[in-house]
Amino acid sequence: MRIGELSRRTQIPIRMLRYYEERGLLTPQRAPSGYRHYQEADVDQATLVSSLVRSGLPTRLILPLLRDKQLNPVDGDETDDGDDDLVALFAAEFARLDGQLKCLSLSRNAVQQHLRRLRATQVSRGPTAT
């Protein structure tokens, strides 16, 4: 599929898909004419990348995450990275995302409780006359 179709299917702007390619996060095949050709798997990858970017993950951390996902290591296998800096960056990112989840969960619960009260008030008032 071409970039326009990938954009329509993922709801990701073409400009952003090109940026993902520039950063090495998507690697479409190229036709002799220079047109990008994406595979079905690129739909999932573009969607994942977009989600990670929207969550605030820096693109420099998305690339090793994608590589690890592509390697699909078997349980118990060790990676040969051993990069303490990368481990620290991912640990910090995990803590940040965990904090966001807690904040979002608290906000969601407050909105849900308020919505329940509003709906209960509507029901107790009965239908409104027009």
KAFEN-V308289 format. One record per helix or strand of 3 or more residues. SS is the DSSP state (helix for helix, strand for strand). FROM is the first residue (numbers start at 0). TO is the last residue. If there is no record, write none. Layout:
# KAFEN-V308289
ss:SS from:FROM to:TO
ss:SS from:FROM to:TO
This chain:
# KAFEN-V308289
ss:helix from:2 to:9
ss:helix from:13 to:21
ss:helix from:39 to:53
ss:helix from:58 to:70
ss:helix from:83 to:124
